[in-house]
Amino acid sequence: MDLYKAIQDLYAEKEKLERVIASLEKLQRAAGLRIPPAPGSGKLRGRKPMSPEDRQEVSERMKKQWAGGDDFAGQVAEARSRLSARPDSAERKL
């Protein structure tokens, strides 16, 4: 079997599967059931997870900012330097 024929057969099978999936989803909708999203249909959304230490650090910075801290920019720079000095920071840059 040549490569072109194999590709054509796969496309035909794909179309058949799409028709079967569509008809099953139609039956599912008629039954009033929720259709789950297709696997791999998109990226995960939202923020990346934050460690408790990072969350506490952000909380302290924001409290100082809201309280009218004098040198907020300096505090941010200091926090960034502390984060970059952590041993696992080299792994993050990779």
Summary of the structure (lengths in Angstrom):
residues: 94
radius of gyration: 26.4
end to end distance: 44.6
largest distance: 75.4
contacts: 147
relative contact order: 0.05
helix: 65%
strand: 0%
